[in-house]
């Protein structure tokens, strides 16, 4: 390892490398293409920074003057890209590295100026890096290595075309390192196409996913899902927590509700600007906010300090998303908790996701209000303040309190003040994911009554029940079974309500319509319900079996094959009828008639219309001057004749 990098790690407090960092820095892997699968939070950013050092620095300890970039680091989101830039900056700080970033949401002109000044390492998102390549504002000719961080997420977000474009424009003689939490088929195809003899690196942490994270699947009623989030946050009281939802609408609703309940909360979603996202993350880092409500994409790759709790307010769509969500906690050897809020309808989905992720979750109920209060009291009594000696600046006030109030009053006041600082927990319904269905309670001792009139008189239980309740001063809980027979109806009445029922009916013992009611000594003998004879099985269809009906099968006449006359006489086309003659045009018909002498032909010259018309006289004179025959006096003007002009059309 380079001395400059070793000094930077020692300054940061690194004593041992994580499994993925040890795996990628083995001497035999120097210069090789790597396909690394490592869980989120395993320290892979520092891992590929150490793995790139021999490729970028060579034998030198520091970088030369920055010109064209030597390495490209591609990340799916802006937050992850900026976080990677910060990590690489301190790792290579003593090596005089010059960093540049190309991420969406930033001013592209500033990025072009930074690239023009020169940079050793460029951290970028796929879309923005492709824009710079197409505009010619970045020179990839000197690139020695390309690293794709969270490669599976970039493919899920639809960056496959951008990645292929970038890799095709990068030099062929380069190292290509791909880091991914999971290695689906698409990642394997991309590695096979753009990597050369890639070495597959699988750490032990991948085989036992998230060993430092405790998973809890918490059942809750369908209507108490958001109340459960409040109780979970209150139960653990983590210094930093993140709540995941699937849509921006749910993120906004949860953020508003948690803010109203006194939580210091921020939100991360796609609708926020880069400036708003940066302020939200900074509030989580410096402790001004303790809860972050986010969507999957917005929170991908972010590293929040002291993040001990991840709450899945809505279940993710697949197990890979569950691993990415939960990977925000339990990082770099720290312990974390991942709580899944499971409603009854989501029980099977939760079991399926946990099974595919190879995770063993502890199933139970969501912490109730009593459990949250008990946890508060446990934390209160476990505070170190009870064991610390009284300070000098506290002695005067302590003496005043002990002299003015008795110990019980002081304890009660402290308890009230402690609870005022906390948000009150929510009361949750008892129906959880494993709540069994309650069996029907037994009706108990009863007496049967017979009512005249049954099915033949149109009696039905839905009509008898309200009639008996009204006439006998009963409720529906006082009436048990109702049995309708052909001529009689039988009703079961609770024993404690029999005297009230009979007193309400009176001595006549009749109900609405004059139907007579009589008390029975025991249960009526309704007899066994006749069993319907089973339907005989339908025989299978056999086309060759003889018919069982009396009608004989009709004999089908054999099909006659068409006979071809071999000695038929060929067709004489001379005997064929003459083709249909074309109908002669009017002009041809008139000429033919004129030739036969049957009718004088009409002159084809320009007609003159009315003989006294000045216009027609002028036309006739013009026709005579041209040697054309004049039209008949009084004839109508005919379009299309000799001397006809379009402007003369009427």
C-alpha positions in Angstrom: 0.0 0.0 0.0 1.2 3.5 -0.8 2.6 5.4 2.2 0.4 8.4 1.4 -2.8 6.2 1.6 -1.6 4.4 4.7 -1.1 7.7 6.5 -4.6 8.9 5.4 -6.2 5.7 6.8 -4.3 6.0 10.0 -5.4 9.6 10.4 -9.0 8.5 10.0 -8.7 5.8 12.7 -8.5 2.7 10.4 -6.8 -0.1 12.2 -8.2 -3.1 10.2 -9.6 -3.3 6.7 -13.1 -4.7 6.1 -13.4 -8.0 4.2 -14.2 -6.4 0.9 -11.2 -4.0 1.2 -8.9 -6.9 1.9 -10.3 -8.9 -1.0 -9.8 -6.2 -3.7 -6.3 -5.1 -2.5 -4.7 -8.6 -2.9 -1.4 -8.4 -4.8 -2.5 -11.0 -7.3 -5.5 -8.8 -8.4 -3.4 -5.8 -9.2 -4.3 -4.6 -12.7 -7.2 -7.1 -13.2 -10.8 -6.3 -14.0 -13.0 -7.0 -11.0 -16.7 -7.9 -10.5 -17.3 -7.4 -6.8 -20.5 -8.2 -5.0 -20.5 -6.7 -1.5 -23.4 -5.5 0.7 -24.1 -1.9 1.2 -22.0 -0.3 4.0 -19.2 -2.8 3.7 -16.6 -0.1 2.9 -16.4 -0.7 -0.8 -15.7 3.0 -1.6 -12.4 2.9 0.3 -11.9 -0.5 -1.1 -11.9 0.5 -4.8 -9.9 3.7 -3.9 -7.1 1.4 -2.5 -7.5 -1.0 -5.5 -7.0 1.9 -8.0 -3.9 3.3 -6.4 -1.3 1.1 -8.3 -3.1 1.8 -11.6 -3.3 5.5 -11.1 0.0 6.3 -9.3 2.2 3.5 -10.6 5.5 3.7 -8.8 5.1 7.3 -7.7 3.7 8.4 -4.3 1.9 11.5 -5.5 0.1 12.5 -8.7 1.6 14.7 -11.4 0.0 17.9 -12.6 -3.7 17.3 -13.4 -4.6 17.1 -17.1 -7.0 14.6 -18.6 -8.8 12.4 -16.0 -7.0 9.1 -15.1 -10.1 7.5 -13.6 -13.9 7.7 -14.0 -16.1 6.8 -11.0 -19.8 6.4 -12.0 -22.6 6.4 -9.4 -26.4 6.2 -9.9 -27.4 9.3 -7.8 -26.1 12.8 -7.1 -25.8 12.2 -3.4 -23.8 9.0 -3.8 -21.5 10.6 -6.4 -20.8 13.5 -4.1 -20.3 11.2 -1.2 -17.8 9.1 -3.2 -16.0 12.3 -4.1 -15.6 13.2 -0.4 -14.3 9.7 0.4 -11.8 9.6 -2.4 -10.7 13.2 -1.5 -9.4 12.3 2.0 -8.0 8.9 0.9 -5.8 10.6 -1.8 -5.4 13.9 0.0 -1.7 13.3 0.8 -1.2 12.2 -2.8 -2.1 15.7 -4.1 -5.2 14.5 -5.9 -7.4 16.9 -7.9 -11.1 15.8 -8.0 -13.9 16.9 -10.2 -17.6 16.0 -10.3 -20.2 15.9 -13.1 -23.6 15.3 -11.6 -27.1 16.4 -12.6 -28.5 19.4 -10.9 -25.2 21.3 -10.9 -24.1 24.1 -13.2 -22.7 22.5 -16.3 -20.5 25.6 -17.0 -18.7 25.2 -13.7 -18.1 21.5 -14.5 -16.7 22.3 -17.9 -14.3 24.9 -16.4 -13.1 22.3 -13.8 -12.5 19.7 -16.5 -10.6 22.2 -18.6 -8.3 23.0 -15.6 -7.6 19.3 -15.3 -8.5 16.5 -12.8 -7.0 13.2 -11.8 -10.3 11.5 -10.8 -13.8 12.4 -12.1 -16.9 11.3 -10.2 -20.1 11.5 -12.3 -23.6 10.3 -12.8 -24.2 8.4 -16.1 -26.5 11.0 -17.8 -24.4 14.0 -17.1 -21.1 12.2 -18.0 -22.7 11.2 -21.4 -23.6 14.9 -22.0 -20.0 16.0 -21.4 -18.7 13.3 -23.8 -21.2 14.3 -26.5 -20.3 18.0 -26.1 -16.6 17.2 -26.2 -15.9 18.9 -22.8 -14.1 15.8 -21.3 -11.2 13.9 -22.7 -11.2 10.2 -22.0 -8.0 9.3 -23.9 -5.9 9.1 -20.7 -8.4 7.2 -18.6 -6.8 4.1 -17.0 -9.7 2.8 -15.0 -13.5 3.0 -14.9 -15.4 2.1 -11.7 -19.2 1.5 -11.7 -20.5 1.8 -8.1 -24.0 0.4 -7.4 -24.1 -1.1 -10.9 -27.3 -3.0 -10.3 -29.1 0.1 -9.2 -27.9 2.0 -12.3 -29.4 -0.7 -14.5 -32.7 -0.6 -12.5 -32.9 3.2 -13.0 -32.6 2.8 -16.8 -28.9 3.9 -17.3 -27.9 0.9 -19.4 -27.7 2.8 -22.7 -25.7 5.6 -21.0 -23.2 3.1 -19.4 -22.7 1.3 -22.7 -22.1 4.7 -24.4 -19.5 5.7 -21.8 -17.7 2.3 -21.9 -17.5 2.3 -25.7 -15.9 5.8 -25.7 -13.4 4.9 -23.0 -10.0 3.5 -24.0 -9.9 -0.3 -24.6 -6.7 -0.6 -22.5 -8.3 0.2 -19.1 -9.3 -1.5 -15.9 -13.1 -1.9 -15.4 -14.3 -2.4 -11.8 -18.0 -3.2 -11.1 -19.3 -3.0 -7.6 -22.8 -4.2 -6.9 -24.8 -5.4 -3.9 -26.4 -8.1 -6.0 -25.3 -9.6 -9.3 -28.4 -10.3 -11.5 -28.2 -11.6 -15.0 -28.0 -8.1 -16.6 -24.9 -7.3 -14.5 -23.3 -10.5 -15.7 -24.0 -9.7 -19.3 -22.6 -6.2 -19.0 -19.4 -7.6 -17.3 -18.9 -10.2 -20.0 -19.2 -7.6 -22.7 -17.0 -4.8 -21.3 -14.6 -6.5 -19.0 -11.6 -8.7 -19.9 -11.1 -11.9 -17.9 -12.9 -10.3 -14.9 -12.3 -11.8 -11.5 -15.4 -12.5 -9.4 -14.9 -11.3 -5.8 -17.5 -12.5 -3.3 -17.0 -11.5 0.3 -18.2 -13.5 3.3 -20.6 -10.8 4.2 -22.6 -11.5 1.0 -23.2 -15.1 2.1 -24.7 -14.0 5.4 -26.4 -10.8 4.4 -26.3 -7.9 6.9 -25.0 -9.8 9.9 -24.9 -6.6 11.9 -28.5 -5.7 11.3 -31.4 -7.1 13.4 -34.6 -7.5 11.4 -38.1 -7.2 13.0 -41.3 -7.9 11.2 -44.0 -6.1 13.2 -47.7 -6.8 12.7 -50.3 -4.1 12.9 -53.9 -3.5 11.9 -54.6 -2.2 8.5 -55.6 1.3 9.7 -52.7 1.7 12.2 -49.8 1.5 9.8 -48.8 5.1 10.2 -49.4 5.0 13.9 -47.0 2.0 14.1 -44.3 4.2 12.6 -44.6 6.7 15.4 -44.5 3.9 18.1 -41.4 2.3 16.5 -39.6 5.6 16.4 -40.5 6.2 20.0 -39.7 2.7 21.2 -36.1 2.7 19.9 -35.3 6.5 20.2 -32.4 6.1 17.8 -30.1 9.1 17.4 -30.7 8.9 13.7 -33.4 7.0 11.8 -34.7 6.8 8.3 -38.3 5.9 7.3 -38.9 4.5 3.8 -42.0 4.9 1.7 -42.8 3.9 -1.9 -44.2 7.2 -3.2 -43.6 10.9 -2.8 -47.2 11.4 -1.6 -46.7 9.0 1.3 -43.3 10.7 2.1 -45.0 14.1 2.3 -47.8 12.8 4.5 -45.5 11.0 6.9 -43.2 14.0 7.1 -46.1 16.3 8.0 -47.5 14.0 10.6 -44.2 13.3 12.3 -43.4 17.1 12.3 -46.8 17.7 14.0 -46.0 15.1 16.6 -42.7 16.9 17.6 -40.2 14.9 15.7 -37.3 16.7 14.1 -37.8 15.4 10.6 -36.6 16.0 7.0 -37.6 14.4 3.8 -35.9 13.2 0.6 -37.8 12.7 -2.6 -37.4 13.3 -6.3 -39.4 16.5 -6.3 -36.7 18.3 -4.2 -34.0 20.5 -5.7 -30.4 19.7 -5.2 -30.0 22.6 -2.7 -33.0 21.3 -0.7 -31.6 17.7 -0.7 -28.2 19.0 0.5 -29.7 20.9 3.3 -31.8 17.9 4.4 -28.7 15.6 4.5 -26.6 18.2 6.3 -29.3 18.5 9.0 -29.1 14.8 9.5 -25.3 14.8 9.7 -25.0 17.6 12.2 -27.9 16.3 14.4 -30.5 19.0 13.8 -32.8 16.4 12.4 -33.2 12.8 13.8 -35.7 11.3 11.3 -35.5 11.3 7.5 -38.4 10.1 5.4 -37.4 9.1 1.9 -38.1 7.1 -1.2 -35.9 4.3 -2.4 -34.2 6.2 -5.2 -33.7 9.4 -3.3 -31.9 7.6 -0.4 -29.8 5.3 -2.5 -26.1 5.5 -1.5 -26.4 8.1 1.2 -24.3 7.6 4.3 -25.7 9.1 7.5 -23.7 8.9 10.7 -25.1 7.1 13.7 -28.0 5.7 11.7 -29.2 2.9 13.9 -32.8 2.4 12.8 -34.5 1.8 9.4 -38.3 1.7 9.3 -40.1 0.3 6.3 -43.4 2.1 6.5 -44.4 0.4 3.2 -42.9 -2.9 2.1 -40.5 -2.7 -0.8 -41.3 -4.3 -4.2 -38.5 -7.0 -4.0 -35.8 -8.4 -1.7 -33.0 -6.4 -3.4 -34.7 -3.1 -2.5 -35.0 -4.4 1.1 -31.3 -5.1 1.3 -30.5 -1.7 -0.1 -32.8 0.1 2.3 -31.6 -1.8 5.3 -28.0 -1.3 4.2 -28.2 2.4 5.3 -27.7 1.1 8.9 -25.2 -1.5 10.3 -22.3 0.1 8.4 -18.6 -0.4 9.1 -19.2 -2.8 11.9 -21.9 -0.8 13.7 -25.1 -2.4 14.8 -28.5 -1.5 13.4 -32.2 -2.4 13.4 -34.5 -2.8 10.4 -38.2 -2.8 11.2 -40.8 -3.9 8.7 -44.4 -2.7 9.3 -46.6 -5.6 8.1 -50.3 -5.3 7.7 -52.5 -8.5 7.5 -52.8 -8.3 3.7 -49.0 -7.9 3.3 -48.0 -10.9 5.5 -47.3 -13.3 2.6 -45.4 -10.6 0.7 -43.2 -9.9 3.7 -42.5 -13.6 4.1 -41.6 -14.0 0.4 -39.3 -10.9 0.4 -37.4 -12.1 3.5 -37.1 -15.6 2.1 -35.6 -14.4 -1.2 -33.2 -12.1 0.8 -32.1 -15.1 3.0 -33.0 -13.2 6.1 -34.4 -14.4 9.4 -36.6 -11.8 10.9 -38.1 -11.8 14.4 -41.9 -11.7 14.1 -44.0 -10.0 16.6 -46.5 -7.2 17.3 -45.7 -3.5 16.9 -44.8 -1.8 20.3 -47.9 -0.7 22.0 -48.3 2.5 24.0 -47.7 0.7 27.2 -44.5 -0.9 25.8 -43.2 2.5 24.7 -43.9 4.1 28.1 -42.1 1.2 29.8 -39.1 1.6 27.5 -39.0 5.3 28.3 -39.0 4.6 32.0 -36.2 2.0 31.5 -34.1 4.6 29.6 -34.8 7.2 32.3 -33.7 5.0 35.2 -30.7 3.8 33.2 -29.3 7.3 32.7 -25.9 8.1 34.0 -27.3 11.2 35.6 -28.4 9.1 38.6 -24.9 8.1 39.4 -23.0 11.3 38.7 -22.0 13.4 41.8 -23.7 16.8 42.4 -21.7 19.6 40.7 -20.9 22.9 42.5 -23.2 24.9 40.3 -26.1 22.5 41.0 -25.7 22.3 44.8 -27.7 25.5 45.6 -30.7 24.5 43.5 -30.6 20.9 44.8 -30.7 22.3 48.4 -33.6 24.5 47.5 -35.6 21.7 46.0 -35.0 19.3 48.9 -35.9 21.9 51.5 -39.0 23.1 49.7 -40.5 19.8 48.5 -40.7 16.3 49.7 -39.0 13.5 47.7 -42.3 12.2 46.2 -43.2 15.6 44.8 -39.7 16.0 43.3 -39.9 12.6 41.7 -43.4 13.3 40.3 -42.3 16.6 38.9 -39.2 15.0 37.3 -41.3 12.3 35.7 -43.8 14.8 34.3 -41.0 17.0 32.9 -39.3 13.9 31.3 -42.5 12.8 29.6 -43.3 16.3 28.3 -40.1 16.2 26.2 -41.4 13.0 24.5 -44.1 12.6 21.9 -47.0 10.6 23.3 -47.3 7.1 21.7 -50.3 5.9 19.7 -52.9 3.5 20.9 -53.0 0.6 18.4 -55.8 -1.8 17.8 -55.5 -5.3 19.1 -55.9 -6.9 15.6 -52.5 -7.9 14.4 -51.2 -10.2 11.7 -51.7 -13.3 13.8 -55.0 -12.4 15.5 -57.2 -15.6 15.3 -60.8 -15.4 14.3 -63.1 -15.4 17.4 -65.4 -18.4 17.6 -69.2 -17.8 17.8 -70.4 -17.7 21.4 -72.8 -20.6 22.4 -76.5 -19.6 22.6 -77.1 -21.2 26.0 -80.3 -22.6 27.5 -83.4 -22.0 25.4 -87.1 -22.9 24.8 -88.7 -23.7 21.4 -91.9 -22.2 20.2 -94.1 -23.3 17.2 -95.8 -20.7 15.0 -98.6 -21.6 12.7 -97.8 -21.3 9.0 -94.7 -22.3 7.2 -93.1 -22.4 3.8 -96.5 -22.9 2.1 -97.7 -19.6 3.7 -94.6 -17.7 2.6 -92.8 -17.7 6.0 -89.1 -16.7 5.9 -86.5 -16.1 8.7 -85.9 -12.5 7.5 -89.6 -11.8 8.0 -90.2 -13.8 11.2 -87.2 -12.2 13.1 -88.4 -8.6 13.1 -92.0 -9.7 13.7 -91.1 -11.7 16.8 -88.9 -9.0 18.1 -91.7 -6.4 17.8 -94.5 -8.6 19.1 -92.6 -10.3 21.9 -90.5 -7.4 23.1 -87.2 -9.2 22.2 -83.9 -8.3 20.6 -82.2 -10.3 17.9 -79.8 -11.6 20.5 -82.7 -13.3 22.4 -83.6 -15.4 19.3 -81.5 -18.4 18.3 -82.3 -20.8 15.5 -85.3 -20.4 13.2 -86.5 -23.5 11.3 -89.1 -23.2 8.5 -91.2 -26.3 7.6 -93.9 -26.7 5.1 -96.8 -25.9 7.5 -95.1 -24.9 10.7 -92.2 -22.6 11.8 -90.1 -23.1 14.9 -88.2 -20.5 16.9 -85.6 -20.8 19.6 -85.9 -18.2 22.4 -83.3 -17.7 25.1 -84.5 -19.1 28.5 -84.1 -15.9 30.4 -86.4 -14.1 27.9 -89.2 -16.7 27.7 -91.4 -15.1 30.4 -91.0 -11.7 28.8 -91.9 -13.1 25.4 -95.0 -14.8 26.6 -96.2 -11.8 28.6 -95.8 -9.6 25.6 -97.9 -12.0 23.4 -100.7 -12.1 26.0 -103.2 -14.9 26.7 -104.1 -15.2 23.0 -100.4 -16.1 22.1 -100.7 -14.7 18.6 -98.4 -12.6 16.5 -99.0 -10.3 13.6 -101.5 -11.7 11.1 -103.2 -13.9 13.8 -100.7 -16.7 13.6 -101.0 -18.9 16.7 -97.8 -19.4 18.9 -97.5 -22.4 21.1 -94.8 -23.4 23.6 -93.0 -26.8 23.1 -91.7 -29.1 25.7 -88.5 -29.7 23.9 -86.7 -29.3 20.6 -88.9 -30.0 17.6 -88.4 -33.3 15.7 -87.7 -32.0 12.2 -86.5 -35.3 10.9 -83.5 -36.0 8.9 -83.0 -34.0 5.8 -83.5 -36.3 2.8 -80.3 -37.0 1.1 -80.3 -36.3 -2.6 -79.4 -39.3 -4.7 -76.0 -38.9 -6.3 -76.0 -38.2 -9.9 -74.7 -41.2 -12.0 -71.5 -40.5 -13.7 -71.8 -39.4 -17.3 -70.4 -42.0 -19.6 -67.5 -41.1 -21.8 -68.3 -40.3 -25.4 -67.5 -43.2 -27.7 -68.1 -42.4 -31.4 -68.2 -46.1 -32.3 -70.7 -47.1 -29.7 -74.2 -48.0 -30.9 -76.9 -45.4 -30.3 -79.3 -46.0 -27.4 -82.2 -44.0 -28.7 -85.0 -45.5 -30.8 -84.4 -43.4 -33.9 -82.2 -45.1 -36.4 -79.1 -43.4 -37.6 -79.7 -41.8 -41.0 -77.6 -43.1 -43.8 -75.5 -40.5 -45.4 -75.6 -40.6 -49.1 -72.2 -41.3 -50.6 -70.4 -38.3 -52.0 -70.5 -38.2 -55.8 -67.2 -37.5 -57.4 -67.4 -35.2 -60.4 -67.1 -37.0 -63.7 -64.7 -35.7 -66.3 -65.8 -36.2 -69.9 -62.6 -37.5 -71.6 -64.0 -37.4 -75.2 -65.7 -34.0 -74.9 -65.5 -31.8 -78.0 -63.2 -28.8 -77.5 -64.8 -25.4 -77.3 -65.2 -23.7 -80.7 -64.4 -20.1 -79.9 -65.8 -19.0 -83.3 -69.3 -19.9 -81.9 -68.9 -17.7 -78.9 -71.2 -14.7 -78.6 -69.9 -11.4 -80.0 -68.5 -9.0 -77.5 -70.9 -6.3 -76.2 -70.8 -3.2 -78.4 -70.0 0.2 -77.1 -72.9 2.6 -76.9 -72.3 5.3 -79.5 -71.9 8.8 -78.4 -74.6 11.4 -79.2 -72.5 13.0 -81.9 -71.8 9.7 -83.5 -75.4 8.7 -83.4 -76.5 11.9 -85.1 -74.0 11.5 -87.9 -75.1 7.9 -88.4 -78.7 9.0 -88.6 -77.7 11.7 -91.1 -75.9 9.2 -93.2 -79.0 7.0 -93.3 -81.1 10.0 -94.2 -83.6 9.4 -91.4 -83.0 12.7 -89.6 -81.1 15.8 -90.6 -77.8 16.3 -88.7 -77.6 19.2 -86.3 -75.1 21.8 -87.1 -72.0 21.6 -84.9 -71.1 25.3 -85.2 -71.5 27.9 -82.6 -75.1 28.5 -81.8 -76.4 32.0 -81.9 -79.3 31.6 -79.4 -81.9 34.2 -79.8 -81.7 35.9 -83.3 -82.3 39.4 -82.0 -79.5 39.2 -79.3 -76.7 41.6 -80.1 -74.2 39.2 -78.5 -75.5 36.3 -80.7 -75.4 38.4 -83.8 -71.8 39.3 -83.1 -71.0 35.7 -82.6 -72.7 34.7 -85.9 -70.7 37.4 -87.7 -67.5 36.2 -86.2 -68.3 32.6 -87.1 -69.1 33.7 -90.7 -65.8 35.6 -90.9 -63.9 32.4 -89.9 -65.8 30.3 -92.4 -67.7 28.4 -89.9 -71.4 27.5 -90.4 -73.7 29.6 -88.2 -75.8 28.0 -85.6 -79.5 27.5 -85.9 -81.5 30.5 -84.9 -83.0 30.1 -81.4 -80.8 27.0 -80.6 -79.3 26.8 -77.1 -75.6 27.2 -76.7 -73.9 23.8 -76.6 -70.6 23.5 -74.8 -67.8 21.6 -76.5 -68.6 22.5 -80.1 -66.2 24.1 -82.5 -65.3 27.6 -81.5 -66.3 27.0 -77.9 -64.3 28.9 -75.3 -64.4 28.3 -71.6 -65.3 31.9 -70.7 -68.4 31.5 -72.8 -69.7 28.7 -70.7 -73.0 29.5 -69.1 
